[in-house]
Amino acid sequence: MTVTALEALSDNYIWLYQKEQELVVIDPGEAKPVLDYLANHKDEHLSAILLTHNHADHTGGVKEIVAEHPDTAVYGPEECRAYAENIVHDGETIGLLGQDWEIISVPGHTNGHIAYLVDDKVFCGDALFMAGCGRVFTGDYQAQYETVNKFSQLADDVKVYAAHEYSETNLRFANEVDPSNSAVEEALRKVRQQREKNEPTLPSTIEVEKEVNPFMRANDFDEFVQLRNKRDGFN
């Protein structure tokens, strides 16, 4: 299995999960990167699109892609019903490319946000970033706090495929609120080198997040909320 990042919009990643000649696409916020890839790899077949939540920068390309590849199955949570004919729920498992994909409910950023766990990879949309987590548009900070804690229970070697290139800004914030954390300093140094080469900084891992992510390291709910509010005002 291989995973490829397609850059989209201003800072999104569309993830392509490939096994042999079959592909699964996660969160196509725009169609062109996916259609261009398929046009340049005519021996590969798009089996499915997976959606994590109903924001346009994650769903915007679905209808155009399906119009050109009508045999593509689309999966997503209830809030993505306008795009997905296959609605999935927490705790379910779907079979794609001979792999079991576990559905994990991760609300907070949106009410119905889900993540997909397959082998040692989690595709988490905007629920978790390297050294960060998504804005709490729902206002339900308790749900987001529980979501971050849920991610921390995954195995340390699980790779974290978030949907945005926010790593450098998140790590600068982490360095500000936890200045004595040498792991943050080292991660920030590495990320800056990667961005100078225009390389993706993802995936991270759960082990790394436990070391550098201030939201995963919060001691309690109140500290989590304080950090989230500080991060919302940080540039």
C-alpha positions in Angstrom: 0.0 0.0 0.0 1.2 3.5 -0.8 -0.2 6.9 0.2 0.3 10.0 -2.0 -0.5 13.6 -1.1 -2.1 15.8 -3.8 -2.0 19.5 -3.0 -5.3 21.3 -3.3 -6.7 24.8 -2.7 -4.4 26.9 -0.5 -3.1 24.3 2.0 -5.2 21.2 1.7 -4.0 17.6 1.1 -6.1 15.1 -0.8 -4.8 11.7 0.2 -4.6 8.9 -2.4 -4.4 5.4 -0.8 -3.3 2.8 -3.4 -3.1 -0.9 -3.4 -1.9 -2.4 -6.7 -3.9 -0.5 -9.4 -6.8 0.4 -7.2 -7.2 3.8 -5.5 -9.2 5.3 -2.6 -9.3 9.1 -2.4 -9.9 10.9 0.9 -11.4 14.4 1.2 -11.2 15.7 -2.4 -11.8 19.4 -1.8 -11.4 20.1 -5.5 -11.6 17.8 -8.5 -8.7 18.9 -10.7 -5.8 17.4 -8.7 -7.6 14.0 -8.7 -8.7 14.1 -12.3 -5.3 15.2 -13.5 -3.7 12.3 -11.5 -6.1 9.8 -13.0 -5.6 11.2 -16.5 -1.8 10.6 -16.1 -2.3 7.1 -14.6 -4.8 5.5 -16.9 -3.9 2.0 -15.6 -5.2 2.9 -12.2 -8.8 2.8 -11.1 -10.6 4.9 -8.6 -12.6 2.6 -6.4 -14.0 4.9 -3.7 -14.0 8.4 -2.2 -14.1 8.8 1.6 -15.3 11.9 3.3 -14.5 12.9 6.9 -16.9 15.8 7.3 -19.1 18.3 5.4 -16.9 21.3 4.7 -16.5 22.5 1.1 -12.7 22.2 1.2 -13.2 18.5 1.8 -16.2 17.8 -0.4 -15.9 20.3 -3.2 -14.5 18.0 -5.8 -16.8 15.0 -5.3 -19.5 15.6 -7.8 -17.2 16.5 -10.7 -15.0 13.4 -10.0 -18.0 11.1 -9.9 -19.4 12.7 -13.1 -16.2 11.5 -14.9 -15.9 8.2 -12.9 -19.5 7.2 -12.2 -18.6 3.8 -10.8 -16.9 5.4 -7.8 -18.5 4.6 -4.5 -18.7 7.6 -2.0 -18.7 7.0 1.7 -19.2 9.6 4.5 -21.0 10.5 7.7 -24.6 11.5 7.8 -23.7 15.2 7.4 -22.2 14.4 4.0 -25.4 12.8 2.6 -25.5 15.3 -0.2 -22.4 13.7 -1.6 -22.2 10.1 -0.2 -24.6 7.4 -1.0 -22.9 5.1 1.6 -23.4 6.5 5.1 -21.1 5.2 7.7 -21.3 5.3 11.5 -18.9 5.0 14.5 -17.6 1.5 15.1 -18.5 0.2 11.6 -16.0 -1.4 9.3 -16.0 -1.1 5.6 -14.0 -3.3 3.2 -12.1 -1.5 0.5 -9.1 -2.7 -1.5 -9.0 -5.9 0.6 -8.5 -3.8 3.7 -10.7 -3.2 6.7 -11.4 0.5 7.3 -12.7 1.3 10.8 -15.0 4.3 11.3 -14.2 6.4 14.3 -16.5 9.2 15.5 -14.4 12.3 16.1 -16.8 15.3 16.6 -15.9 18.8 17.7 -14.8 20.5 14.5 -18.2 19.4 13.1 -20.9 17.4 14.8 -20.6 14.4 12.5 -16.8 14.4 11.8 -15.4 10.9 11.4 -11.9 9.4 10.8 -10.9 6.3 8.9 -8.4 3.8 10.5 -6.8 1.3 8.1 -3.8 -0.8 9.0 -1.4 1.7 10.7 -2.9 4.8 9.2 -5.6 7.2 10.4 -7.1 9.7 7.9 -8.5 12.3 10.3 -9.6 15.3 8.2 -9.6 18.4 10.5 -10.0 16.6 13.8 -6.3 16.3 14.4 -3.3 18.0 12.9 0.4 17.8 13.5 0.7 19.7 16.8 -2.9 20.9 16.6 -6.5 20.1 16.2 -9.4 21.7 14.3 -11.3 24.8 15.2 -14.3 24.0 17.3 -17.0 25.3 15.0 -19.7 23.4 16.9 -18.9 25.2 20.1 -18.7 21.8 21.7 -15.3 21.9 23.3 -16.0 18.8 25.4 -16.5 16.8 22.2 -13.3 18.1 20.7 -11.4 17.3 24.0 -12.7 13.8 24.0 -11.8 13.4 20.4 -8.2 14.4 21.0 -8.1 12.0 23.9 -9.5 9.3 21.7 -6.7 9.7 19.2 -4.2 9.5 22.0 -5.5 6.0 22.7 -4.4 4.7 19.3 -1.2 2.8 18.9 2.0 5.0 18.9 3.0 3.8 15.5 -0.3 4.9 13.8 0.5 7.5 11.1 -1.6 10.6 11.2 -2.8 11.8 7.8 -4.4 15.2 8.5 -5.9 17.3 5.7 -4.0 20.6 6.0 -0.5 21.8 6.0 -0.6 23.6 9.3 2.4 22.0 10.9 4.8 24.9 11.1 2.3 27.4 12.5 1.0 24.7 15.0 4.6 24.0 16.1 5.4 27.7 16.6 2.3 27.9 18.8 3.4 24.7 20.7 6.9 26.2 21.2 5.3 29.4 22.6 3.1 27.6 25.2 5.7 24.8 26.0 9.1 26.5 25.4 11.1 23.9 27.3 9.9 21.0 25.2 12.9 19.9 23.1 10.8 17.6 21.0 8.8 20.6 19.8 12.0 22.5 18.9 13.3 19.4 16.9 10.0 18.9 15.1 9.9 22.6 14.2 13.4 22.5 12.8 12.5 19.4 10.7 9.3 20.9 9.4 10.9 24.1 8.3 13.5 22.1 6.4 10.7 20.2 4.7 8.7 23.3 3.8 11.8 25.0 2.3 11.8 22.0 -0.1 8.0 22.2 -0.6 7.7 18.8 0.9 4.6 17.7 2.9 5.3 17.6 6.7 2.7 14.8 7.0 2.1 12.1 8.1 2.9 12.6 11.8 2.5 9.7 14.2 0.5 9.3 17.4 3.8 8.9 19.3 5.0 12.3 17.9 1.7 13.9 18.7 2.0 12.8 22.3 5.3 14.6 22.5 4.6 17.9 20.6 0.8 18.4 20.4 -0.2 20.8 23.2 -3.9 19.7 22.9 -3.0 16.1 23.4 -0.7 17.1 26.3 -3.3 19.2 28.1 -3.7 18.1 31.7 -7.5 18.6 31.8 -10.5 20.1 30.0 -10.0 23.6 31.2 -6.4 23.7 30.0 -7.5 22.3 26.7 -10.1 25.1 26.3 -7.6 27.8 27.2 -5.1 26.4 24.7 -7.8 26.2 21.9 -8.8 29.8 22.5 -5.1 31.0 22.5 -4.5 29.0 19.3 -7.5 30.7 17.6 -5.8 34.0 18.1 -2.3 32.9 17.1 -0.9 33.6 13.6 
